[in-house]
């Protein structure tokens, strides 16, 4: 029955205005629901759960799924009606109020917009709604900020001040491979080929790819593995018993603490990834190869990660324009 209603509405969409279409949708849904006493209305929470299940099947990480959940649930808390009846104007008001109350940046509010848009786009694709109310809410303009990378000196300071061989191995592996922190903590010892100086990681959507590390990473990984006394299959484990697999938060906290001790600006796992991409491009690695190493499906994403060194730009300008 739901499919028939959608077909009717689609046929009428080219003849009626948006306001008329909304009214027609309301009347048709009400009429059919009255004629089908046994038909149960799908709740907003049920719609959200179906959406999250779909995203999980698509390969989204649990962290991403939780972000979707929190964002959409907060929207629901401010809307006392079915998702099928939420309008563009109501969502615009919600986003505007959210930004004023929380005093958040345009970057934050645009991330919220994208999450809500994904939810309503899914509802439209699954024919639960005629048209997503997010289609007329466009990307929010944000300032393009050139994000910093870790300097050569910074990398050496981090290496020299590691009290644990495990932390040194983590830094070298992140820096030389550019892998995501989620990929790092999911690695097992058997995934590491020390002789070939390479390992297999599973990225977003469980996509498998091969990455490579340098001689320093090999030396420190080998020393760390040989010193291990536990039986865990995980490559990186906690320092204390029972030596569980290290979590993302554990890596983030450790690197942040080390960076603060050395007075280095905002040291976190993702900064190593950006640094690796920038250095590789600066030294002449083709962008397509950097894309493959980082595991990006779109080359535009790689370009956002990698920032060309300004000194190299100046040198090239002098070479070609003098």
HUPE-V990225 format. One record per residue. N is the residue number from 1. PHI is phi in degrees with one decimal (999 if undefined). PSI is psi in whole degrees, 0 to 359 (NA if undefined). Layout:
N:PHI:PSI ; N:PHI:PSI
//
This chain:
1:999:320 ; 2:-58.5:318 ; 3:-65.3:323 ; 4:-66.5:321 ; 5:-62.2:316 ; 6:-62.0:320 ; 7:-62.5:317 ; 8:-60.8:312 ; 9:-64.8:321 ; 10:-63.0:321 ; 11:-64.0:324 ; 12:-86.5:347 ; 13:-60.0:329 ; 14:-80.9:350 ; 15:-103.3:343 ; 16:-118.1:156 ; 17:-75.6:171 ; 18:-61.9:317 ; 19:-62.5:318 ; 20:-66.5:322 ; 21:-64.3:320 ; 22:-63.6:319 ; 23:-67.1:317 ; 24:-60.0:315 ; 25:-58.7:317 ; 26:-63.1:315 ; 27:-66.9:315 ; 28:-62.9:314 ; 29:-62.4:319 ; 30:-65.5:317 ; 31:-64.0:312 ; 32:-67.5:325 ; 33:-68.3:327 ; 34:-69.3:328 ; 35:-82.4:349 ; 36:-124.1:82 ; 37:-62.4:333 ; 38:-85.5:354 ; 39:-79.5:126 ; 40:-97.4:138 ; 41:-74.7:134 ; 42:-78.2:128 ; 43:-77.0:162 ; 44:-58.7:319 ; 45:-65.8:326 ; 46:-67.8:318 ; 47:-59.6:316 ; 48:-62.7:317 ; 49:-64.0:320 ; 50:-63.8:319 ; 51:-62.0:314 ; 52:-64.8:322 ; 53:-62.2:320 ; 54:-64.9:319 ; 55:-66.5:324 ; 56:-65.0:318 ; 57:-64.3:325 ; 58:-70.2:347 ; 59:104.6:10 ; 60:-65.4:145 ; 61:-72.3:160 ; 62:-62.8:329 ; 63:-64.8:315 ; 64:-64.3:316 ; 65:-61.6:319 ; 66:-64.7:324 ; 67:-64.5:317 ; 68:-58.5:313 ; 69:-59.2:309 ; 70:-61.3:317 ; 71:-63.7:311 ; 72:-71.9:323 ; 73:-62.5:323 ; 74:-65.5:321 ; 75:-61.0:314 ; 76:-57.0:322 ; 77:-64.8:340 ; 78:-103.2:356 ; 79:-120.0:115 ; 80:-96.1:55 ; 81:-161.5:170 ; 82:-67.4:149 ; 83:-59.9:335 ; 84:-68.1:342 ; 85:-111.3:2 ; 86:-72.4:132 ; 87:-103.0:166 ; 88:-59.8:316 ; 89:-61.9:320 ; 90:-65.8:322 ; 91:-71.6:322 ; 92:-59.4:315 ; 93:-62.4:318 ; 94:-60.6:313 ; 95:-64.4:319 ; 96:-64.2:315 ; 97:-64.9:320 ; 98:-59.7:316 ; 99:-67.2:321 ; 100:-67.9:314 ; 101:-67.4:316 ; 102:-92.5:353 ; 103:51.4:44 ; 104:-92.9:163 ; 105:-77.6:169 ; 106:-63.6:329 ; 107:-63.6:314 ; 108:-63.5:313 ; 109:-67.5:329 ; 110:-72.2:326 ; 111:-63.6:320 ; 112:-64.5:316 ; 113:-57.5:317 ; 114:-64.7:320 ; 115:-65.1:315 ; 116:-64.7:321 ; 117:-63.1:321 ; 118:-61.8:320 ; 119:-64.1:311 ; 120:-71.3:329 ; 121:-64.2:321 ; 122:-64.6:318 ; 123:-59.8:320 ; 124:-69.0:315 ; 125:-62.1:326 ; 126:-87.5:5 ; 127:64.2:29 ; 128:-85.3:335 ; 129:-131.9:157 ; 130:-72.7:314 ; 131:-149.4:137 ; 132:-66.5:129 ; 133:-69.0:352 ; 134:-86.1:352 ; 135:-63.8:332 ; 136:-98.9:6 ; 137:-104.7:102 ; 138:-86.1:170 ; 139:-54.8:135 ; 140:-83.5:130 ; 141:-66.5:133 ; 142:-129.4:156 ; 143:-72.2:138 ; 144:-85.4:107 ; 145:-103.4:128 ; 146:-76.8:108 ; 147:-76.8:142 ; 148:-78.5:161 ; 149:-117.6:171 ; 150:-85.5:129 ; 151:-72.1:164 ; 152:-57.9:319 ; 153:-63.9:320 ; 154:-62.0:318 ; 155:-61.2:316 ; 156:-67.5:324 ; 157:-63.2:318 ; 158:-61.9:315 ; 159:-62.2:313 ; 160:-67.5:338 ; 161:-107.7:15 ; 162:-78.9:121 ; 163:-83.1:339 ; 164:-115.7:137 ; 165:-63.9:330 ; 166:-59.3:314 ; 167:-65.9:325 ; 168:-65.6:318 ; 169:-64.7:322 ; 170:-63.6:313 ; 171:-61.0:313 ; 172:-65.1:322 ; 173:-70.4:317 ; 174:-62.7:317 ; 175:-70.8:320 ; 176:-86.3:336 ; 177:-101.8:330 ; 178:73.4:20 ; 179:-74.0:158 ; 180:-72.4:154 ; 181:-64.2:327 ; 182:-65.3:325 ; 183:-71.2:324 ; 184:-61.6:310 ; 185:-72.3:343 ; 186:-88.2:354 ; 187:-68.6:142 ; 188:-108.4:161 ; 189:-56.9:321 ; 190:-69.3:346 ; 191:-77.5:346 ; 192:-94.7:124 ; 193:-105.6:96 ; 194:-66.0:320 ; 195:-66.2:317 ; 196:-82.5:352 ; 197:52.3:54 ; 198:-152.1:164 ; 199:-153.2:160 ; 200:-100.6:129 ; 201:-122.9:159 ; 202:-117.3:111 ; 203:-88.1:204 ; 204:-61.4:137 ; 205:72.1:19 ; 206:58.3:31 ; 207:-76.8:127 ; 208:-87.3:137 ; 209:-149.9:157 ; 210:-101.1:132 ; 211:-125.4:164 ; 212:-127.9:146 ; 213:-125.2:164 ; 214:-90.4:181 ; 215:-64.1:322 ; 216:-61.7:316 ; 217:-62.9:320 ; 218:-61.0:312 ; 219:-60.6:314 ; 220:-75.1:326 ; 221:-65.6:316 ; 222:-61.9:316 ; 223:-63.4:318 ; 224:-64.7:314 ; 225:-63.5:319 ; 226:-67.5:332 ; 227:-84.5:349 ; 228:-65.5:139 ; 229:-113.2:355 ; 230:-91.6:176 ; 231:-109.9:13 ; 232:-68.5:144 ; 233:-80.6:344 ; 234:-65.9:144 ; 235:-69.6:315 ; 236:-117.4:125 ; 237:-126.3:168 ; 238:-66.3:155 ; 239:-73.5:331 ; 240:-99.3:153 ; 241:-61.1:145 ; 242:-89.4:23 ; 243:56.9:56 ; 244:-73.3:163 ; 245:-57.3:134 ; 246:-66.6:138 ; 247:-96.2:165 ; 248:-56.2:314 ; 249:-61.6:326 ; 250:-64.2:318 ; 251:-66.7:316 ; 252:-60.9:314 ; 253:-63.8:316 ; 254:-61.6:313 ; 255:-68.8:322 ; 256:-63.4:317 ; 257:-62.0:316 ; 258:-64.7:318 ; 259:-62.3:319 ; 260:-67.1:322 ; 261:-60.4:324 ; 262:-93.8:2 ; 263:59.2:39 ; 264:-95.5:145 ; 265:-75.1:116 ; 266:42.4:74 ; 267:-90.0:119 ; 268:-147.7:162 ; 269:-54.8:319 ; 270:-66.0:335 ; 271:-67.7:330 ; 272:-66.9:322 ; 273:-63.9:314 ; 274:-64.8:321 ; 275:-63.5:316 ; 276:-60.9:315 ; 277:-63.8:317 ; 278:-64.4:314 ; 279:-63.1:319 ; 280:-61.4:316 ; 281:-69.3:320 ; 282:-58.5:325 ; 283:-91.1:7 ; 284:102.1:5 ; 285:-68.2:130 ; 286:-58.0:140 ; 287:-58.6:328 ; 288:-65.6:325 ; 289:-74.0:323 ; 290:-63.1:319 ; 291:-58.0:317 ; 292:-66.9:318 ; 293:-64.1:319 ; 294:-77.3:342 ; 295:79.8:31 ; 296:-88.9:137 ; 297:-80.6:333 ; 298:-116.7:135 ; 299:-69.7:336 ; 300:-61.0:325 ; 301:-64.7:319 ; 302:-62.5:319 ; 303:-64.4:329 ; 304:-70.1:329 ; 305:-75.8:322 ; 306:-99.5:122 ; 307:-113.1:126 ; 308:-68.2:134 ; 309:-60.1:129 ; 310:-64.2:329 ; 311:-64.8:323 ; 312:-66.7:323 ; 313:-63.0:317 ; 314:-63.9:316 ; 315:-61.9:317 ; 316:-65.5:321 ; 317:-61.8:316 ; 318:-64.0:323 ; 319:-68.7:315 ; 320:-93.5:339 ; 321:-109.2:349 ; 322:-72.9:NA
//
